[in-house]
Every structure is written in C-alpha cells, then in structure tokens.
C-alpha cells in the first residue's frame, strides 16, 4: 500500500509541477488554482503514505536516508501549502513542486532498509524531534527559494531588465515578507527539534550532547540562522543582504542533513541508525 501511495504522490507532484509551469508561462489564474488543488491532493496522499509506512514499520518513518528524504519532501510541500495561506506567492509551487518530486524520486529509487522495531525509535521524543526538525527544514527551504527569487528580482531591477520574467515574479516586498515569515517559523521549529533531540539523546544514550559530527553541524547551522534572524530583526538586514545570508545558511543546512548524515562518522550517520536501534532506553 505505502509503495503505491508513494508513486501516486510522485505522479501528483510531477503533474502539479507542469501545471504550475504552465501558470508561470501564461499567467492564467485557473492554472494556478488547478496546480494548487493537485498539490493539495498530492500532499494528502503523501501524508497517508507516510502514515502507512509508520503503521507497517511500527516506528517513525525516518530511520534511513530513503525515509528522511521522503519526510523532507513532505515537509517542503506542507510548508509551501500552509505558507501560501498566509502569504500568497502564486508561483511558489513552480519551484518547490519540482524539488519535492526529485526528493521523492530519489527516495523511491534508493534500496529499502530493514526497519528495526526498537523502543528507542518508538519514544515520543524522537517523534517530536523528527517532525519539528524536518518541518523547520521545510520552511527554511522556502526561505532559500524566496531568497533566490529576491536576488533575481533585485538584479533585474538594478539592470533595468524588466522583461517577461520580471513581470511573472512577485514583488520584492512580498518576497521579503515570505522570507521573514518562513525564517521565523522555521527557526522556531528547528530549535524545538534540536531541544527534543537532546532530550531524546539523554534517554537513549545517557547524554544530552556527545559531540557527534552531525550534532556539531546542526549547532553550526542553528547559529547561522540565529545570526540571520538577529540581523533581520535587530540590524535591519532585510532585502538583498538577508537573501544572501539565507542562501548561505541553507547550504549549511543541506550539508548537515545530507552530507553529515552520509559522509561523517557518528551515531547520526544513516548507516549507523540500525545499530542505534539495538540500544535499550
């Protein structure tokens, strides 16, 4: 069941991508509504699929790289749909739907990993840790996308190149609002994710902090986003400088999530999570 739902979700996200690209080209509001509806349907299927994986495996569906990519895709799409209710950036789906599609495709092509049904992974704190952290990552991915769009619009204005692409993108003010709101919400959720992760580590391993490489990189990433938030709120670094900082911070986030999880040693390495599952809380 979960496998069929996975590919059905991917089909919905790919279809939504093409509809949104059609809207981006032709600027017809009907295409926007159609694309938004398709993405909502895909997100619903995605949520059911993750619930099915959770039910079948008995543990939170983030104990492998494959599953983490799946949840990250879900988080980005959920953030896209929810933030669109607050700050309507009509073309946002044209950029996030392809990202979600690629993440889901990569997850679907990776080999299945046997799930260890350990009480360690059934602890409530690990559930809170996974979903708050990855939901925060999803929102911060929107900060990154909004930052890139802001930089492109700003460059077009400075070059006085007000062509078709400029006309199709949101205003700088709307993009800055998007960046601000996703940064605040994403940073809050990431902070909750790190705190709950520390509590979970104390329960599972007997220590809140073990200088694991991914823990260190998570702290570096958190400090970068804390600096970005401070710069925006206190120093007034909105606009172009804030957009550049969001791009740099997201690069650190991606390395923390993927690079540190695959390349660096430690119990957070995806290949070592099976061993962690043998630990008794």
C-alpha positions in Angstrom: 0.0 0.0 0.0 2.7 2.5 1.0 4.7 1.9 -2.2 1.7 2.5 -4.4 0.9 5.7 -2.5 4.5 6.8 -2.8 4.4 6.7 -6.6 0.9 8.2 -6.7 2.2 11.1 -4.7 5.1 11.5 -7.0 2.7 11.5 -10.0 0.6 14.2 -8.4 3.7 16.4 -7.6 5.0 16.0 -11.2 1.6 16.9 -12.7 1.4 19.8 -10.3 4.9 20.9 -11.5 3.8 21.0 -15.1 0.5 22.9 -14.3 2.4 25.4 -12.3 5.0 25.9 -15.1 2.1 26.5 -17.4 0.8 29.2 -15.0 4.3 30.7 -14.8 4.3 31.0 -18.6 0.7 32.0 -19.3 -0.3 33.7 -16.0 -3.8 32.2 -16.1 -5.3 32.1 -12.6 -7.2 29.0 -13.5 -3.9 27.1 -13.9 -2.8 28.4 -10.5 -5.9 27.1 -8.9 -5.6 23.8 -10.7 -2.0 23.4 -9.7 -2.7 24.3 -6.1 -5.5 21.7 -5.9 -3.3 19.0 -7.4 -0.6 19.7 -4.9 -3.1 19.6 -2.0 -4.2 16.2 -3.3 -0.6 15.0 -3.6 0.2 16.2 -0.1 -2.9 14.3 1.2 -1.6 11.2 -0.5 1.8 11.8 0.8 0.6 12.1 4.4 -1.4 8.9 4.1 1.7 7.1 2.6 3.9 8.2 5.5 1.2 7.1 7.9 1.1 3.7 6.2 4.9 3.3 6.4 4.7 4.3 10.1 2.0 1.7 10.7 3.7 -1.1 8.7 7.1 -0.5 10.3 6.0 0.4 13.8 8.5 3.2 14.2 8.7 6.8 13.0 9.4 6.8 9.2 12.8 8.5 9.3 15.3 5.7 10.3 17.0 5.6 6.9 18.2 8.1 4.3 15.4 7.0 2.0 12.7 7.7 4.6 14.3 11.0 5.6 14.2 12.3 2.0 10.6 11.2 1.9 9.7 13.2 5.1 11.8 16.2 3.9 9.8 16.3 0.6 6.6 16.1 2.7 7.8 18.9 4.9 8.6 21.2 2.0 5.3 20.6 0.3 3.4 21.1 3.6 5.3 24.4 4.2 4.5 25.5 0.6 0.8 25.0 1.0 0.5 26.3 4.5 2.6 29.5 3.9 0.6 30.1 0.8 -2.5 30.6 3.0 -0.7 33.5 4.8 1.5 35.0 2.1 0.1 34.2 -1.4 3.2 33.8 -3.6 1.4 32.3 -6.5 4.4 30.9 -8.4 6.0 29.3 -5.3 4.7 25.8 -6.3 6.5 26.1 -9.6 9.8 25.9 -7.7 9.0 23.7 -4.7 7.0 21.0 -6.5 10.0 20.0 -8.7 12.2 19.9 -5.6 9.7 17.7 -3.8 9.3 15.5 -6.9 13.1 15.0 -7.2 13.4 14.1 -3.4 10.5 11.6 -3.8 12.1 10.1 -6.9 15.4 9.7 -5.2 13.7 8.1 -2.2 11.8 5.7 -4.4 15.0 4.6 -6.2 17.0 4.0 -3.1 17.1 0.5 -1.7 14.7 -0.5 1.1 16.4 -0.8 4.5 15.1 -3.2 7.2 13.3 -1.3 10.0 14.5 -2.1 13.5 11.4 -2.1 15.7 13.2 -0.8 18.8 11.6 1.0 21.7 14.3 3.6 21.1 12.6 4.7 17.9 9.1 4.5 19.4 9.8 7.1 22.0 7.6 10.2 21.8 10.7 12.5 21.9 12.1 11.1 18.7 8.8 11.6 17.0 8.8 15.3 18.1 12.4 15.6 17.2 12.0 14.3 13.6 8.8 16.2 12.7 9.7 19.5 14.3 13.2 19.5 12.8 12.2 18.4 9.3 9.2 20.8 9.3 11.6 23.6 10.2 13.9 22.5 7.4 10.9 22.6 5.0 10.1 26.2 6.0 13.7 27.2 5.7 13.8 25.7 2.2 11.2 28.2 1.4 13.4 30.9 2.8 16.1 29.8 0.5 13.8 29.7 -2.6 12.4 33.1 -1.6 15.9 34.5 -1.2 17.0 33.3 -4.7 13.9 34.8 -6.2 14.5 38.1 -4.3 18.1 38.2 -5.6 16.9 37.6 -9.2 14.3 40.3 -9.0 16.7 42.8 -7.3 19.3 42.1 -10.1 16.7 42.7 -12.8 15.7 46.0 -11.2 19.2 47.2 -10.9 19.9 46.2 -14.5 16.6 47.8 -15.5 15.8 44.5 -17.3 12.0 44.5 -16.7 11.2 41.8 -19.2 8.7 38.9 -19.1 10.5 37.0 -16.3 10.4 40.1 -14.1 6.7 40.6 -14.7 6.0 37.0 -13.6 7.7 37.1 -10.3 6.3 38.5 -7.0 7.3 42.0 -5.8 10.4 42.4 -3.7 8.2 43.4 -0.7 6.1 40.2 -1.0 9.3 38.1 -1.3 10.8 39.7 1.7 7.6 39.0 3.7 7.8 35.4 2.6 11.5 35.2 3.7 10.8 36.8 7.0 7.8 34.6 8.0 9.3 31.3 6.9 12.6 32.2 8.7 10.9 32.9 12.0 8.7 29.8 11.9 11.4 27.6 10.5 13.9 28.7 13.1 11.4 28.1 15.9 10.7 24.6 14.7 14.4 23.8 14.2 15.1 25.0 17.7 12.4 22.8 19.1 13.7 19.9 17.0 17.2 20.3 18.4 16.0 20.6 22.0 13.8 17.5 21.7 16.7 15.7 20.0 18.9 16.5 23.1 16.2 15.1 25.4 16.0 12.0 23.2 19.8 11.5 23.3 19.7 11.7 27.1 17.0 9.0 27.2 18.6 6.7 24.5 22.3 7.3 25.1 22.6 8.8 28.6 23.9 12.2 27.4 22.4 15.4 26.1 25.4 16.1 23.9 28.1 13.7 22.6 30.0 15.9 20.1 28.6 13.7 17.3 29.6 15.3 13.9 26.0 15.9 12.9 25.3 17.4 16.3 28.1 19.9 15.7 27.0 20.7 12.2 23.4 21.1 13.4 24.7 23.6 16.0 26.6 25.5 13.3 23.5 25.6 11.1 21.4 26.8 14.1 23.9 29.6 14.9 23.9 30.7 11.2 20.1 31.0 11.2 20.2 32.7 14.6 22.6 35.2 13.2 20.4 35.7 10.2 17.3 36.3 12.4 19.2 38.7 14.6 20.5 40.6 11.6 17.0 40.9 10.2 15.2 41.8 13.5 17.9 43.9 15.2 20.3 45.1 12.5 17.6 45.6 9.8 19.3 43.3 7.3 16.3 42.8 5.1 16.3 42.6 1.4 19.4 41.6 -0.5 21.8 41.1 2.4 19.2 38.9 4.2 18.6 36.9 1.0 22.3 36.2 0.6 22.6 35.0 4.2 19.6 32.8 3.7 21.3 31.1 0.8 24.5 30.5 2.7 22.6 29.2 5.8 20.6 26.8 3.6 23.9 25.4 2.2 24.9 24.6 5.7 21.5 23.0 6.4 21.8 20.8 3.3 25.2 19.6 4.4 24.0 18.9 7.9 21.0 16.9 6.7 22.6 15.0 3.8 26.4 15.4 4.0 26.8 14.8 7.7 24.2 12.0 7.6 26.1 10.1 4.8 29.7 11.1 4.9 30.7 11.8 8.5 31.0 9.1 11.2 28.8 9.0 14.3 25.5 7.6 15.5 23.6 10.0 13.4 25.1 8.5 10.2 22.2 6.8 8.4 24.2 3.6 8.1 24.5 3.5 11.9 20.9 4.1 12.9 20.3 0.3 12.8 22.9 -0.1 15.5 21.3 2.7 17.5 18.1 0.8 17.3 19.6 -2.0 19.4 20.2 0.4 22.3 17.7 0.0 25.1 16.3 3.3 26.6 
